[in-house]
Amino acid sequence: MYGKQRIILSLRLVLTSLISLFASADVHNAVHRLMDALPGQVQTKGIPPPYNPRFDAASGYVPAAMVHVSSAEDIIITLEICYAENASVALRSTVGHSYIGQSTVNGGIIISFSELKELEVVEEGGRYIAKLGSGLKLLEIYSRLARHKPPLGFAGGSCPSVGVAGLASGGGHGLSSAMYGLSGDRVVAAEVVVYNHDDDKFEVVTASGYNEYSDLLFAVRGGMGGNYGALVSLSYDAFPVTNVVVISGNSSDVDPFSQAQRIKKFQDFMHSDAAGPEIFGIGGFFGGGGMQYSAQCICDADGNCTTCHTKFDALEAAVGIAHPLRIEQDFGKAMWFWADCTGKDIYPPEGVAHCSEEELKEAMDKCLAFYRYSDGGPNKAKSIYFPNDMSVQELQALAEAAVDPVCQSPRDCVILLDFYGHAMSEEPDDCDQTAGKCTSFDHRTPGWHMQTLVYWEKDKATPIDKLEWLQKTYDSVFPGSLGTAYQNCIDSDLSDGRKWIGQYFPNPDTYPRLQQAKCRYNAIDMFNFEAVDLMTIDIDDSICGTGTG
């Protein structure tokens, strides 16, 4: 019996080796064909790792090649070759911010969209529609729109290197969202390379809320990237904006009860009539016991910020932290401020709206390099939504977690509470609603989004104690939550049994609609591979009603 088991085991090992050999041969063939088809655009050495070092080569993620595409035609050629050669494909819009490493693939092909940087604004009926290439970073979008006349804004976050394609595909929220909604809410069209199952070919289609591809736009607006196709561009309804006022107050008082009381007062103000949609805010607890609140108020259309200052006077009095930082500045500069890039060694002296193209490019490069240096360590995150009336007890539990011995410094442990309300809570109605709502983003309950993160040093072993702290902190407040989570903060801990489906898409109609969209546009499951298999939209013959391979 023992000898028979050894024979079976040996056969399995041989079979595994053969499968691996054939797979390597497929990728090898794909790389050579790609080099012939796209000369000078295929990189096989020095491939940049994704933003999170958890998914670099030292961690076992060694892609065979990266293809730098510059058009929809390049994407189609790349996908045709990879599909024919059975090579795994990962999509990377900018530097690869996925929390689960979805923008890299071991032994496969990465398609980099970093050359797709088109930004063109067209005025249509009093609206400013900005066509944004899928390789644009937020800092590039903020800066280019600030140079438009009139200056325009984009409702996104503070991380300057996040790509617009990934952000909008998961909904996207940020410092202007209370007034202007989610990033995906203002996307009115999308160019996407999809797989036409009937004709057995890849093609580019333009989806809008009212054309034959409206189901694709529904999926793009919050349904998670890397599922339906390769985004070429997004058309975004940009908003005219002048000045803003930003405020930031912090306390190093290590008393968890006092810190919880301060955040509670901040939260109560944010959901009161005294705040209004002009203000978006974030509260947080940090390793070592620190607490901080930050907010941004959008000034009047003519640039008058009197109302914002009055509102922040009230906020300052409510929270009770003396002498918070308060700055009035134009919207474009404020986006650099949140990235901590307004210092004299980085920000253009004449401002992003008036400096030369060369000066702007140099300043953006400095900002992006600085941000990655200061924020680019290995990390893991968890996400959950809360109603607007979080209790002092819940907040105190979070403040106590921040002074756990494992959290020695603000860089060890971070607990952020993002405001949710006003325009963020309103589902857009800019589509043919015959099939249902316009976006696949289901989180519309006013309240708070909590993102909890742990960081550690690069080239160090993954700290088990920090991961345990992360899970323990999450579990301690989960009972008071809404039981839902933000899909842009994608969490592989939810992969078992695909628990993420109910958390990311609590509306019972949303996930089945996403499955049907994937059946129509990516029945071959082109961007799925072993490392992310349980975190992608699930399809098979029984769901699609036809062969999926």
Buried (B, 14 or more C-beta within 10 A) or exposed (E): EEEEEEEEEEEEEEEEEEEEEEBEEBBBBBBBBBBEBBEEBBBEEEBBBBBBBBBBEEBEBBBBBBBBBBEBEBBBBBBBBBBEBEBBBBBBBBBBBBBBBBBBBBBBBBBBBBBBBBBEBEEEEEEBBBBBBBBBBBBBBBBBBBBBEEBBBBBBBBBBBBBBBBBBBBBBBBBBBBBBBBBBBBBBBBBBBBBEBEEEEBEBBBBBBEBEBBBBBBBBBBBBBBBBBBBBBBBBBBBBBBBBBBBBBBBEBBBBEBBBBBBBBBBBBBBEEBBBBBBBBBBBBBBBBBBBBBBBBBBEEEBEBEBBBEBBEEBBEBBEBEEBEBEBBBBBBBBBBBBBBBEEEBBBEEBBBEBEEEBBEBBBEBBBEBBBEEBBBBBBBBBBBBBBBBEEEBBBBBBBBBBBEBBEEBBBBBBBBBBBBBBBBEBBEBBEEEEBBBBBBBBBBBBBBBBBBBBBEEEEEEBEEBBEBBBEBBEBBEEBBBEBBBBBBBBBBBBEEBBBBBBBBBBEEBBEBBBBBBBBBBBBBBBBBEBBEBBBBBBEEEBBEEEBE
